[in-house]
Amino acid sequence: MSAPLLAADDANESNAPSSAQSAPSNEVTAQVIPAPTRVTAGQGTFTVTERTPIVAASGEPDRIARYFADLLARTRALQLQVQAAKAGAPRAGRIELQVDPSITADSPESYTLDISPIGVLIRARDARGLFYGAITLWSLVTAAPADERSAVLTSMRITDAPRFVWRGFMLDSARHFQPPAFIEQMLDWMALHKLNTFHWHLSDDQGWRVEIKKYPRLTEVGAWRVPAGAGPAADIDPKTGKPRLYGGYYSQEQVRDIVRYAAARFITVVPEIEMPGHAQATLAAYPERGTDGVAPPVSSDWGVHNYLYNVDDATFGFLEDVLTEIMTLFPGEYIHVAGDEAVKDRWRATPAVQERMRALGVANEAALQGYFTHRMAQFLNAHGRKLIGWDEILEGDLPASATVMSWRGTAGAIEASKAGHDVVMAPAPTLYLDYLQSDLPDEPPGRPSYVTLHDVYAFNPLPKEIPGDAARHVLGAQINAWTEHMRTPERVEHAAFPRMAAIAEVVWTAPSTDTWQSFVARLPAQFARYQKLGIHYADSAFAVKLTGNVEHVELSNQVGAGEIRYTIDGGEPTRKSKLYASPLAFKGGRTVTAATFIDGQRVSAPRARTFDHTSALRRTDEELKSCANKLVLRLEDDAPISGPRAVFNVDILDPCWIWEKADLARVRGIAANVGQVPFNFQVGAAVKQIQLVPPQTPAGELEVRQDSCDGPRIAVLPLAPAAANPAVTALPRAAISREAPADAGPHDLCLRFTTRAVDPIWTLESVQLFE
């Protein structure tokens, strides 16, 4: 399941508190994310050194103490020793972790953290609370100014508890397989944000990722595909003589290890097995479980496919067998069965399915899916589990025990909560990480409809449409990493961080205790932790955007915070570089390099741009406008197989670009760098609406028209040099015709490819004008 290729954005109620609300008063706790519920300032300080022992009783307190000690050693170079708690031992000068079941608290995840001149004490009635108290202490130690072998902590008492019980992160491992070691890293990083639910998307049209002993072909066949495009098609495996397969799966032993790893960090793993739709990888392995018995390939396309499971008893038996093994691997309460985007065409067209509907007394195909979901819920309930699915499951006869995950905005959650169902908020686009974080040219592939850090932080899991009596059904919220455009683990990290920090605060901290400005101020310390942990996080919120021309250069960042400092000599900015205060102007060309600083710490990588006469006549695909803006995606090239690949902004339903207000008065020529990407998108009837411009030559051309896409053609760049190259090609310079009017002043340029087919999609990387 993923955000639909053809969908409009949904607005969400804001969770951002008003400026009148106060942030935690203590300057040290101002570095903790998520912000604690309540902080009471004390007197004095306590210094943590390598001589400071960590004292804990045996069992869970000892294990948590050792986790805390290891975390400090990796991120602060403080090597603390863990000691067994002894009755009557002096309590001064130590960090003590206590579980006390007699403590009265509403949440088993609550804790108190006391720092005084004599030491540190973390207390909780449950090991979960103790663990989160240790995470807060780690945040304080890594934020406190100190040398590497000590940390001075201000005296305080923190009383803390989460706002919601479901604080989640979803990872799609079906579209791109991630190694088990990376899954464990993500679990570690989730825990440091006090997230407690890992929703693991393990099956889809593009891959089946978990070993099922009874049905080995699920992984032998369903876990592998040939990626789309000419590049992968030409990557021949010498062992088979066929295109190299791409994919992977998790053995049951690996799954058990990951589940244990998560449990040690108080994270529950919720597996998702798609049904009745998104079943193409399954049917590639077991075609008899589909409607026509014909095996499709494991898909290399993105979008909504139309393969569905059959509804005969043999197929239900197959799915129950699969879920039986899934339940042995995942001991948590919930099993996610998806239920989304089940296109009913094949059910409508299959006589056996129609006969089955009549036998069941089912009125239509939507009701048939309701029967399907209800039957799976009964099976899970009989085994002591609960069904959870995307909000489409509301369209049928949903059992009262089922939980709804709302992704099509918040409407599903509103409806479900009023009907008495528990709900989890996961709405697109706000909590979907495949939406890009900025319009900067160095953003990775994804959806160029931006979901910024502030968008995530401002999300309210309790919209006003949910009345007070129904609000108790809102379990919480999660962010979702759909990985169609995240081919590598590093891209998952870039998409998730620091937006994970924003959702962590939304679901942990009551909205009255913090403000957006305070959150931004705490991010530099969080970025420093990310660097210590080796997280490839995005600095998009602070990255400097450079716009303008030689006569007027503007520097800005997304959050409007910090100091922007810059150089014009090619060097990297430092905290002593020139402070940007107003637009810049130059005589002649300059390369401006800029970065954002907060309290002297650089919080964004330097970005550079050259402003001169030549650059004024150049545009990249990010700087060009889409002609129709039907479905613009930021897509990665399919070649080369190894090494860096180009990334293109392209409207897949209308690959056409506008260069606005180009000055053609003295321009005599044009050149372009072009590429081609596969059209591997399931967009339904929309594919028939794509208008193709007939080519004049076998390979086609890039046409340049003046003022509009119906205006006079002023240049033609033949595509023959690029036809056999799946990577980027520099097309030779072409003359601009003077037959068309080219009077002084700006003209829009329309750039569109001629072609006979939608596949591949020709793309623009950059365009250069010449005088």
FENQUI-V420568 format. One record per residue. RES is the residue in one letter. PSI is psi in radians with two decimals (* if undefined). NEAR is the number of other ideal C-beta (glycine too) atoms within 10 Angstrom. Layout:
res=(RES RES)
psi=(PSI PSI)
near=(NEAR NEAR)
This chain:
res=(M S A P L L A A D D A N E S N A P S S A Q S A P S N E V T A Q V I P A P T R V T A G Q G T F T V T E R T P I V A A S G E P D R I A R Y F A D L L A R T R A L Q L Q V Q A A K A G A P R A G R I E L Q V D P S I T A D S P E S Y T L D I S P I G V L I R A R D A R G L F Y G A I T L W S L V T A A P A D E R S A V L T S M R I T D A P R F V W R G F M L D S A R H F Q P P A F I E Q M L D W M A L H K L N T F H W H L S D D Q G W R V E I K K Y P R L T E V G A W R V P A G A G P A A D I D P K T G K P R L Y G G Y Y S Q E Q V R D I V R Y A A A R F I T V V P E I E M P G H A Q A T L A A Y P E R G T D G V A P P V S S D W G V H N Y L Y N V D D A T F G F L E D V L T E I M T L F P G E Y I H V A G D E A V K D R W R A T P A V Q E R M R A L G V A N E A A L Q G Y F T H R M A Q F L N A H G R K L I G W D E I L E G D L P A S A T V M S W R G T A G A I E A S K A G H D V V M A P A P T L Y L D Y L Q S D L P D E P P G R P S Y V T L H D V Y A F N P L P K E I P G D A A R H V L G A Q I N A W T E H M R T P E R V E H A A F P R M A A I A E V V W T A P S T D T W Q S F V A R L P A Q F A R Y Q K L G I H Y A D S A F A V K L T G N V E H V E L S N Q V G A G E I R Y T I D G G E P T R K S K L Y A S P L A F K G G R T V T A A T F I D G Q R V S A P R A R T F D H T S A L R R T D E E L K S C A N K L V L R L E D D A P I S G P R A V F N V D I L D P C W I W E K A D L A R V R G I A A N V G Q V P F N F Q V G A A V K Q I Q L V P P Q T P A G E L E V R Q D S C D G P R I A V L P L A P A A A N P A V T A L P R A A I S R E A P A D A G P H D L C L R F T T R A V D P I W T L E S V Q L F E)
psi=(2.56 3.04 2.44 2.57 -0.52 1.59 2.65 2.69 2.62 2.39 2.64 2.65 2.50 2.43 -0.06 2.14 2.79 2.80 -0.28 -0.29 2.56 2.56 2.90 2.38 -0.49 2.31 -0.43 -0.74 -0.25 -0.05 0.07 2.31 2.17 2.66 2.42 2.75 -0.83 2.33 2.23 2.12 2.53 -2.85 2.35 -2.97 2.88 2.32 2.15 2.15 3.12 -0.20 -0.04 2.03 2.70 2.13 2.27 2.59 2.90 2.91 -2.47 -0.75 -0.72 -0.74 -0.74 -0.68 -0.72 -0.61 -0.81 -0.76 -0.73 -0.70 -0.76 -0.72 -0.60 -0.40 -0.21 -0.01 0.55 2.02 1.63 2.54 2.46 2.28 2.66 2.44 2.37 2.30 2.34 -0.04 2.59 2.46 -0.05 2.55 0.43 2.89 2.14 2.38 2.17 2.33 2.15 1.75 -0.28 -0.19 2.33 2.12 2.55 -0.53 2.38 -0.15 0.09 2.83 2.88 2.52 2.01 2.18 2.18 2.99 -0.32 -0.20 -2.94 2.34 2.18 2.22 2.50 2.74 -0.18 2.65 -0.51 -0.82 -0.68 -0.72 -0.80 -0.56 -0.68 -0.64 -0.73 -0.74 -0.70 -0.73 -0.72 -0.76 -0.69 -0.23 -0.46 2.36 2.23 2.95 3.10 -0.33 0.18 2.81 2.21 2.08 2.36 2.45 2.40 2.90 2.24 2.19 2.07 2.56 2.64 2.68 -0.65 2.71 -0.39 1.90 1.73 2.89 2.25 2.33 2.20 1.84 0.04 -0.74 -0.73 2.20 2.27 2.46 2.63 -0.63 -0.63 -0.68 -0.76 -0.66 -0.79 -0.65 -0.72 -0.81 -0.59 -0.82 -0.65 -0.24 0.15 0.50 2.51 0.09 2.12 1.85 2.04 1.92 1.87 -0.09 2.55 -3.04 -0.46 -0.04 2.57 2.19 0.03 2.33 2.26 1.98 -0.69 -0.40 1.33 -0.43 -0.28 -0.67 -0.52 -0.66 -0.88 -0.23 0.06 2.52 2.85 2.06 2.70 2.67 2.81 -0.59 -0.98 -0.59 -0.51 -0.05 1.52 2.26 2.07 -0.37 -0.56 -0.34 0.18 2.90 2.45 2.37 2.62 2.37 -2.52 2.99 2.90 2.16 2.83 -0.60 -0.74 -0.71 -0.79 -0.69 -0.75 -0.72 -0.72 -0.73 -0.77 -0.79 -0.62 -0.31 0.28 0.69 2.26 2.34 2.17 1.89 2.56 2.14 1.98 2.39 2.59 -0.18 -2.99 0.79 0.19 -0.68 -0.66 -0.79 -0.38 -0.57 -0.69 1.34 -0.41 -0.24 -0.01 -2.95 -0.40 -0.03 0.10 2.29 2.07 2.93 2.76 2.23 2.50 0.18 2.70 2.82 -2.86 1.98 2.98 0.30 2.24 2.69 2.64 2.99 0.41 2.92 -0.55 -0.68 -0.71 -0.67 -0.71 -0.85 -0.64 -0.63 -0.78 -0.84 -0.51 -0.79 -0.63 -0.72 -0.50 -0.40 -0.55 1.81 -0.02 2.98 -0.59 2.47 2.17 2.16 0.24 -1.72 0.08 2.78 0.74 1.58 2.21 0.16 -0.79 -0.59 -0.73 -0.59 -0.04 1.98 -0.68 -0.64 -0.73 -0.68 -0.69 -0.71 -0.75 -0.70 -0.59 -0.22 0.53 2.30 -0.64 3.12 -0.57 -0.72 -0.53 -0.69 -0.62 -0.74 -0.77 -0.89 -0.75 -0.70 -0.71 -0.62 -0.73 -0.72 -0.80 -0.72 -0.65 -0.36 0.31 0.37 2.91 2.46 2.39 2.49 2.93 2.87 -0.19 -0.38 -0.21 -0.28 -0.10 -2.87 1.57 2.20 2.61 -0.48 -0.21 2.53 2.45 2.26 2.01 2.01 -0.44 1.20 -2.69 0.02 -0.71 -0.70 -0.68 -0.84 -0.81 -0.74 -0.65 -0.49 0.00 0.17 2.48 2.57 2.68 2.28 2.19 0.82 2.46 2.53 -0.21 -0.68 0.42 2.08 -0.10 -0.11 2.35 2.82 -0.24 3.06 0.37 2.56 -0.26 0.20 2.56 -3.13 2.68 -2.79 2.05 0.24 1.99 2.40 1.77 2.99 -0.71 -0.63 -0.78 -0.78 -0.57 -0.05 2.39 1.95 -0.19 1.36 2.73 -0.35 -0.23 1.97 2.87 -0.70 -0.38 -0.29 -0.44 -0.30 -0.19 1.83 -0.52 -2.60 2.90 2.65 2.72 2.11 1.54 2.23 0.33 -0.72 0.23 1.41 -0.42 2.73 -0.62 -0.59 -0.58 -0.78 -0.80 -0.71 -0.61 -0.57 2.31 0.25 -0.43 -0.65 -0.65 -0.83 -0.55 -0.73 -0.61 -0.74 -0.23 -0.81 2.30 2.45 -0.28 -0.15 -0.02 2.92 2.82 -0.73 -0.68 -0.71 -0.80 -0.70 -0.46 -0.18 -0.63 -0.72 -0.64 -0.70 -0.66 -0.66 -0.77 -0.73 -0.71 -0.62 -0.18 0.46 2.27 1.30 2.83 2.34 0.36 -0.64 -0.51 -0.21 2.48 2.26 2.22 2.09 2.81 -2.65 -3.06 -0.61 -0.22 1.67 2.17 2.45 2.35 2.88 2.89 -0.71 -0.21 0.53 2.79 -3.13 2.28 2.10 2.58 2.84 2.79 0.27 0.19 -0.14 2.83 2.45 2.54 3.10 -0.20 0.01 2.99 2.40 2.19 2.24 -0.44 2.87 2.57 2.67 2.51 2.67 1.88 -3.08 2.62 2.57 2.02 2.25 2.26 2.67 2.81 2.44 2.47 2.15 0.68 -0.12 2.28 2.19 0.14 2.59 2.61 2.40 2.43 2.60 2.42 2.29 1.83 -3.05 -0.69 -0.77 -0.46 -0.36 0.32 2.49 2.40 2.96 -0.53 -0.48 -0.22 2.70 2.47 2.40 -0.79 -0.36 0.82 -0.93 1.42 2.26 2.73 1.85 2.52 2.48 2.70 0.03 2.68 2.87 -0.73 2.63 3.08 2.56 2.63 2.75 2.36 2.46 2.09 2.44 1.90 -0.31 -0.20 1.41 1.55 2.41 2.61 2.19 1.88 2.36 0.90 2.33 1.85 0.12 -0.75 0.13 2.34 -0.24 2.92 2.48 2.82 2.56 2.18 2.78 -3.12 2.38 2.66 2.51 1.48 1.12 2.24 1.74 0.26 -2.41 -0.30 -0.45 -0.50 -0.25 -0.06 2.15 2.16 2.38 2.05 2.35 2.78 -0.29 2.83 -0.69 -0.29 -3.14 2.80 2.01 2.48 2.09 2.60 2.38 -0.64 2.99 -0.15 0.06 -3.12 2.43 2.12 -0.17 2.63 2.19 1.89 2.49 0.02 -0.72 -0.38 -0.15 -0.67 0.09 1.94 -0.18 -2.85 2.40 2.37 1.92 2.47 2.64 2.41 2.64 2.58 2.19 2.40 0.07 -0.54 2.65 2.31 0.85 2.86 2.54 2.95 2.58 2.44 2.53 2.29 2.19 2.08 2.49 2.55 2.49 2.79 -0.15 2.74 -0.33 2.13 2.96 2.11 2.44 2.69 2.33 -0.69 2.79 2.40 2.25 2.63 2.46 *)
near=(25 25 20 16 19 15 14 8 13 14 10 20 14 16 20 18 20 9 9 7 13 12 18 23 11 20 10 24 22 18 22 26 26 29 23 26 18 13 22 12 14 16 9 11 14 22 14 26 14 14 12 19 17 25 24 27 15 9 10 18 25 18 16 28 27 14 19 25 21 13 23 22 13 12 18 21 12 21 11 23 12 20 15 12 16 9 4 5 13 9 11 10 15 21 25 21 28 19 21 10 7 5 15 6 16 7 17 16 25 22 31 19 23 20 25 17 14 15 19 24 19 29 19 30 20 20 18 21 25 27 26 29 28 26 22 20 25 20 22 25 24 21 23 19 7 17 8 9 13 16 22 14 22 17 19 21 16 23 15 25 21 25 20 18 15 27 25 27 25 25 24 27 24 29 21 21 19 21 12 17 9 17 22 15 17 23 23 15 22 23 21 23 24 23 28 26 24 25 25 24 26 22 26 30 32 27 27 32 27 25 20 23 10 10 19 11 14 23 22 13 19 29 26 19 23 18 21 20 23 18 20 20 16 13 19 11 11 6 7 9 7 10 16 17 16 19 20 16 21 24 12 14 11 16 24 15 15 21 21 10 16 25 14 15 20 21 23 18 22 23 24 27 23 28 25 23 25 29 30 28 30 29 26 25 20 19 15 14 21 22 24 15 11 9 15 16 14 25 22 16 19 22 20 21 20 19 24 29 24 24 23 15 9 10 21 18 11 20 22 15 14 20 22 13 16 19 17 12 19 24 12 18 13 24 23 25 26 25 31 20 19 28 17 17 13 19 25 13 12 17 8 13 19 15 10 18 19 8 8 12 8 20 10 12 20 14 16 23 25 21 17 24 27 17 15 25 24 12 19 24 14 9 11 8 20 17 25 29 25 22 24 22 31 21 15 18 13 21 18 9 15 23 21 26 34 26 26 18 21 28 15 24 32 20 17 26 26 15 14 10 22 23 29 28 30 27 26 22 21 24 27 23 31 25 23 23 25 20 14 18 15 11 21 18 21 26 24 18 15 16 25 19 23 18 18 26 22 19 25 17 30 20 21 8 14 22 10 7 10 19 12 10 19 24 23 24 30 23 26 24 24 25 24 25 24 26 17 14 18 13 21 22 22 23 28 26 22 26 26 26 25 27 29 24 26 27 28 26 24 13 19 12 21 25 20 20 15 18 25 20 17 24 25 20 22 25 22 16 22 21 11 14 16 10 22 15 22 23 25 24 23 26 25 27 18 23 13 15 13 18 12 12 21 12 23 15 23 22 21 10 16 22 18 22 22 21 19 16 8 9 10 13 26 13 14 9 21 13 12 20 9 7 12 21 13 15 7 8 13 19 15 21 22 28 28 29 21 20 11 10 13 21 24 23 13 19 22 16 18 15 23 15 11 12 15 15 17 14 23 14 23 16 16 19 14 18 17 14 12 16 18 19 24 19 25 20 22 24 22 13 14 7 7 8 21 19 23 25 24 24 18 24 24 19 24 23 25 19 20 12 10 19 15 22 12 11 18 13 14 26 17 23 18 25 26 27 28 21 19 20 24 18 22 15 7 16 15 8 10 17 9 12 15 8 16 11 12 10 14 22 23 23 20 26 18 20 14 13 18 7 16 14 14 25 24 17 22 19 23 15 14 23 13 9 13 23 16 18 19 14 19 12 16 19 12 20 14 10 9 17 12 19 7 8 9 12 21 16 28 20 25 21 22 19 20 10 10 16 15 18 24 20 23 24 18 18 26 16 24 15 12)
